[in-house]
């Protein structure tokens, strides 16, 4: 399967985006002080982060921006909940009761189910009517600090979401400056067809993320349905699903033109238990992956997704920076 003009345009535009960051430089004057901007473009490879990595910390956009600066990362996949809550998404009136590990999930009452249904309709209306100017303001705040968004990951791309909510997601991504939205790879091909068709209308890519269903052919149906259906490839999940290092590297090389972003984490293989590990202690071939991206000059971001247990005395920002610096060491080694 060869890259079509639309995908080639994406890669060309991504190259321009990276170039503009280089031209802008690493520093700027602010309030008369010399301020260093974050930079995670290493040897031509854009290291990024998903804001899911900072989920253990307060998640308002201003704080997320500071986390990125402190992690020395200038490219971001933004989770939808964080920006939507900041912009005033209605609060869910139904709060699930806390439960201990191993306890069965509490069955909702009919009244609670009705409240949730009404809430979902309220949120759909909010999404369909919110001004994109608010997302543009968030974009400007990050861009002014030297940080840009390459992907948006909202909770509004599921089969139960309205077409209006899907289109909201795509318009919000554009307003943020992102070229793709991320979503779990649906099992139903009718959903990938639906999303791909709506994405084509807005010219925003859908990056499908896979967990343990990942395989060399898992994305083939979606890719055949629309030029705007792409991969948000998670290399750690791919290894934990029982695939091999050779298969992963082949997948990246074969489908590089269809990858809009790639998640990096260090997981054990399925045979070794599949556990998320600090970088350098798992089975994900991080050095081989980053070397391939560097040597082939692929322009998609390599995104840190922090999922291993944070050690005592550390926090998500320190561990994300540790991963970023580890990646730099691999690229420069």
N, C-alpha and C positions, 0 to 999 in steps of 0.2 A: 504494500500500500504506500504510494508516494505522497509527499506533502503537496496539497493543492495551493492555489494562489492565496486563498484566504489565510491558511496557516503560515505560508511564507511571509505574508504581510505582518502577521502577529509576531513572528520571530524578528523581522526587520524593525518593527516598532519597539519591541522589547530591547533590541540593541540600542536604539536611539535613547530610550529611557535610561539605560545604564550609562550611556555616553554622557547624557546631560548631567548625571550625578557626578561623573568624574570632572567634567568641565566646571561645574559649580564649585568643586573643591571641597576640602574637608573642614574648612573653617569660615567664620563670618564674624562681622562686628555686630554686637548687640549691646546697646546701652553704654557704648564706649569701652566695652571689655572684649577681649579676644576670646571667642567661644569656639571650642572644637566640636564639630558635628560628628555624629556616628558614621562609621564606614565599615561595611562588612562585604565589600566587593574585593575578593582576594584572588589574585592571579587570573582575573577574568571571570571568576565564579561568584555569582551573587548568593551569599549566605543570608537567609531570611529567618523569620520566626513567626509562628502562629501565636496569637495572643492567648490561646488555650494554655500555653506553657506557663502563663502567669496566673492561672485560675486559683491558686492558693492565696492570692493577695488581692487587695481592693482593686476593682476593675474599671473605674471611671476613666474616660479617654485621657485626661491629663496625667493620671498616674501611669497608664499604659505607655504613654509617650515617654515618660521619665524612665520607665523600665527598659524601653528600647535603647534610649540614650546610654543608660548605665550598663547595658549589655553590649554596647558598641555595635548595634545592628540597625541598618537603615532601610530594611525591606520587610514588609509586614503583611500577613494574612490576618484580617480582622474578623473576630467572631461577632455575629449579629447581636446576640443578647446584650453585649457590653455597650454598643453604641445605641441600640434601641432603648434600653433603660435610661440612658443619659438624655435621649431626645424625647422622653415622655411616653413611652409605650404604656398602655393601661396595665395596672397590676392585676395579677390573677387572684380572684377572691377565694379560691379554694387552695388551702395550704395542706399538703399531705402530712399526716401524722408521722413523727420520727419513729424509726423502727431499728432494732438491733440487727446486726448481721445474722442471717439465717432465718430470720422471722419471715413468715409469709406476707405478701403485699396485702394491705388492708383494702377490702372491697369498698368502692365508693357507693354512697347512697344515691337513690334516684334524684334527690334534690341536688346533690353535688354534681352529678352527671349533667343535669340541666344547666347548672351554673357554668360549668366548663364549656358546654356547647355555646351558650350565650357569650361567654368570654372570647372564644375563638372567633365568633362573628364580629365582636367589637374590635379585636386586634386586626382582623382582616380589613375592616373599614379604616382603621387608623393607618395601616400600611398603605392602603390604596390612595389615601388622601394627604399623607405627609409631604411637605415641601422638600424637594431635593436640595434646596439652599442650605438646609441644616446639615446635610451630609457634606456639602461643599465646604462648610465652615470647619468641620472636623478635619477634612483633607488639608485645608490651608494651614491649620494649626500644626499638623504633623509635617507638612512640606516645608514650612518656615523653619522647622528645626532640623531639616535635612533627612526626614524619614518619609518614605512613600508606601502606598498600599498597592500590592500586586494582586490580591485576592480578597474577596468578601465571603464569609461563611455564615449566612443567615439560617434561621430555623423556619424557613418559609418556602421550601422547595419540595415538600412531601406530597404524595398523592392527595391528601386531604386539604392541602392549601389551594386556594382559588387561583385561577389564571392571573387575576389582578395582583395577588400576593407574589406570584412568580415574577411578573413583570416589574413589580416594585423592587424585588431583589436585584434585578438586572439594571434598573435605572439607578438604584442606590450604589451599585458597584461602579457604574460610570461616574457618578457624582464624586465618589471617593477617589477616582483615578485608577481603579482596579480594572484589569482586563478579563478577570474571570470570577465566577462564584464557585464555591466548593460545596459538595453534597455527597452523602454516602451513595455508592453505586446501587441503584434500585434493582430488585430481583425481577421486576416486571418490565419487559421491553417497551410496553405501551407508555410507561412513565418517562423513560429516556427519550422516546420519540417526541412526547409532549414537550419536555424541557428543551430538547434540541431545536424544535420548531420555534418556540418562543425566544430562545437565545439568538437564533438567526435573525429574527425580527429586530432585535436590539443590538446585534453584533457584539455580544458579550459571550465569552466562552463558559461552558459548564465543565468544571473539573471534577470528575468522579473519583471519590476516595473509596478504597477497598480495605477491609480488614482481613479476616481469615478466609474470605472467599476469593482472595487474590490468586490469579494464575496468569499464565502467558496469554490466554484467550479470553479472560474475564471481561475485557472492555470491547471486544471485537464487534458485538452487536450494536452497542451505542455508537461506536466510531463510524459504522456503516450507515447510521441513520441520519447524521447531520455533521457538516463540517465544523459545527460549533460544539460538538461533544468531544471532550478531551480527557486526559488522565490527570488526576491529582494523586500521583503514585506515592504510596507509603512503603519505603524500602524495608523498614523494620517489620511491619505487618506481613509483607510478602515473604520474608524469611520464616516468620513464626507460623505461616500457613502450611509449611512443609515443602516449600520450593527450594531450589539450590542457588548458590551464589552465581554459578554460570548462567542459570536461567534468568536471574535478575539482571545481570549485566547485558545479556542478549536482548531482553525486553527493552531496556533503556536505549540501547543502540538501534534496535529495530523500530521503535515507536517514538523516538526522540522528538519528531516533528509534531506529535500529538500530545506531548506532555506540556501542560501549562504551569505546573508547579510540582515539586517533589518533596515529600516529608522524609526527614532523616531522624532516626532513633536507633539505638543499639539494642536489639532484642536477640535472645537466644533462639536457635532454631526450634522447630516443633519437637524434634527428637531430644533436644536438651531442655525442654520445659517451656520455651516461649517467653520467659520472663524479660521484662524491660530492665536494662542494666545501665549503669553509668557508661559513658562513651569510652570505648576501648576494652570493655569487659564482656561484651556480647558477641554475637556471631554475624551481625550485619557487616558486609565488606565495605566499611566506610571509606577507606583509603582508595580501593579500586573504583568505587562509585565516583568520588570526587576527582580522581585522576582522569577517569573517562570523560567527565563533564569538562574538565579543564583542557584536555588534549583535543577533544572534538569541538571545543568552543560552543557548547550548547548554552543557550541563553535563558533557560528556565531557572527560577530560583530554587536553591536547595535549602529547605525550610526546617529549622530546628523545631521539633515537637517534644517538649520535655515531659516524659511519662515515668521515668524511674523515681523511686522513693528519694525525697530530698533528705540528705544527711542532717543529723543534729548540728545546730550551729550555723547552718547555711539557709538559703532561701532560693526561690525560683529565679530571681535575677542573677544571683551568683552562679547558680548551676547552668543557666542559659548562657551566660558569658563563658563559663568553662567549656561548654559544648562549642561555642563559636570559636574560641581560641584553639580548641582541639582540632577543629576543622581547618583553621588557618595553618596549624602545624603540619597537618597532612598535605595540604596544598603546596606548602613551601618546602617540605622535606624532600 
